[in-house]
Amino acid sequence: MADFEGKLGRKQEEAILALLTNRSIEDAARASNTPARTLYRWLKEPELDSAYRAAKRAAYKQSIARLHQASSAAVSTLMKVMVDPGTPASTKVRAADSILGHTAKAIEIEDIDARVSELERVADTSKKSNQ
């Protein structure tokens, strides 16, 4: 939300935090002490919508980082299963494979995000030079 410093008021920043931490817009409205109608209206404003999407991306990136951390343990689990003939492997392998799969997908998402960000930067630079 730092990109929008000065564009959003304190109440709108609180509303974004509430949106990230509550199950519904109505719950977020109660948590941020903002009328739900106002929150719905704010979500239609480009500045708040952009800040909210940026905050969601930041929260998601933290989850991706946790997946990366867990991938090492997944590899360890796979290795233990591979060398221990007496351990029922199906559940452990399925869990480890799931973590590795999610990690690979997270890398793909990060790569796409970086490419989109670069395209946006180039487009913005081009737009500014044409003005």
C-alpha positions as CSV (number, residue, x, y, z in Angstrom):
1,M,0.0,0.0,0.0
2,A,3.0,2.3,0.2
3,D,2.6,3.1,-3.5
4,F,-0.7,4.8,-2.7
5,E,0.5,6.8,0.3
6,G,-1.3,10.0,0.4
7,K,-4.0,8.8,-2.0
8,L,-5.8,6.7,0.6
9,G,-7.1,7.8,3.9
10,R,-6.5,6.1,7.2
11,K,-10.0,4.6,7.1
12,Q,-9.5,3.2,3.6
13,E,-6.2,1.6,4.7
14,E,-7.9,0.1,7.7
15,A,-10.6,-1.2,5.4
16,I,-8.0,-2.9,3.2
17,L,-6.5,-4.6,6.2
18,A,-9.9,-5.7,7.3
19,L,-10.7,-7.1,3.8
20,L,-7.5,-9.1,4.0
21,T,-8.3,-10.6,7.4
22,N,-12.0,-11.2,7.2
23,R,-14.2,-13.7,5.4
24,S,-16.6,-11.3,3.8
25,I,-17.0,-7.7,2.9
26,E,-19.7,-7.4,5.6
27,D,-17.3,-8.8,8.2
28,A,-14.6,-6.5,7.0
29,A,-17.0,-3.5,7.2
30,R,-17.8,-4.4,10.9
31,A,-14.1,-4.9,11.7
32,S,-13.1,-1.6,10.2
33,N,-16.1,0.2,11.6
34,T,-17.1,1.2,8.1
35,P,-20.6,0.9,6.7
36,A,-20.7,-2.0,4.2
37,R,-22.3,0.3,1.6
38,T,-19.3,2.6,1.9
39,L,-16.9,-0.3,1.6
40,Y,-18.6,-1.5,-1.6
41,R,-18.4,2.0,-3.0
42,W,-14.7,2.3,-2.1
43,L,-14.0,-1.0,-3.9
44,K,-15.2,0.6,-7.1
45,E,-12.6,3.4,-6.8
46,P,-9.5,2.6,-8.9
47,E,-7.0,3.8,-6.2
48,L,-8.5,1.6,-3.4
49,D,-9.0,-1.3,-5.8
50,S,-5.4,-1.1,-6.9
51,A,-4.1,-0.8,-3.3
52,Y,-6.3,-3.8,-2.3
53,R,-5.0,-5.9,-5.1
54,A,-1.4,-5.0,-4.3
55,A,-2.0,-5.9,-0.7
56,K,-3.5,-9.3,-1.7
57,R,-0.5,-9.9,-3.9
58,A,1.9,-9.1,-1.0
59,A,0.0,-11.5,1.3
60,Y,0.1,-14.2,-1.4
61,K,3.8,-13.7,-1.9
62,Q,4.3,-14.5,1.8
63,S,2.4,-17.7,1.4
64,I,4.6,-18.6,-1.6
65,A,7.7,-18.0,0.5
66,R,6.4,-20.4,3.0
67,L,6.0,-23.0,0.3
68,H,9.5,-22.5,-0.8
69,Q,10.7,-23.1,2.8
70,A,8.6,-26.3,3.0
71,S,10.0,-27.7,-0.2
72,S,13.2,-28.7,1.5
73,A,11.3,-30.7,4.0
74,A,9.3,-32.3,1.2
75,V,12.5,-33.4,-0.5
76,S,13.7,-34.8,2.9
77,T,10.4,-36.7,3.3
78,L,10.7,-38.1,-0.2
79,M,14.3,-39.2,0.4
80,K,13.4,-40.9,3.7
81,V,10.5,-42.7,2.0
82,M,12.9,-43.8,-0.7
83,V,15.4,-45.3,1.7
84,D,13.1,-46.7,4.4
85,P,11.5,-49.9,3.0
86,G,9.3,-50.3,6.1
87,T,7.5,-47.0,6.0
88,P,4.1,-46.8,4.3
89,A,4.9,-44.2,1.8
90,S,1.7,-43.3,0.0
91,T,0.5,-40.6,2.3
92,K,3.9,-39.0,2.8
93,V,4.7,-39.1,-0.8
94,R,1.4,-37.6,-1.7
95,A,2.0,-34.7,0.7
96,A,5.5,-34.1,-0.4
97,D,4.5,-34.3,-4.0
98,S,1.8,-31.7,-3.3
99,I,4.2,-29.3,-1.7
100,L,6.7,-29.7,-4.6
101,G,3.8,-29.2,-7.1
102,H,2.7,-26.0,-5.3
103,T,6.2,-24.7,-5.1
104,A,6.7,-25.3,-8.9
105,K,3.4,-23.5,-9.6
106,A,4.5,-20.6,-7.2
107,I,7.7,-20.2,-9.2
108,E,5.6,-20.0,-12.4
109,I,3.3,-17.4,-10.9
110,E,6.3,-15.3,-9.7
111,D,7.8,-15.5,-13.2
112,I,4.6,-14.4,-14.8
113,D,4.2,-11.6,-12.2
114,A,7.8,-10.4,-13.0
115,R,7.1,-10.4,-16.7
116,V,3.8,-8.5,-16.3
117,S,5.5,-6.0,-14.0
118,E,8.2,-5.5,-16.6
119,L,5.7,-5.1,-19.4
120,E,3.8,-2.5,-17.2
121,R,7.0,-0.6,-16.5
122,V,7.9,-0.5,-20.3
123,A,4.4,0.6,-21.2
124,D,4.4,3.3,-18.5
125,T,7.9,4.5,-19.7
126,S,6.6,4.5,-23.3
127,K,3.4,6.4,-22.3
128,K,5.4,9.0,-20.4
129,S,7.8,9.6,-23.3
130,N,4.9,10.1,-25.7
131,Q,3.4,12.8,-23.5
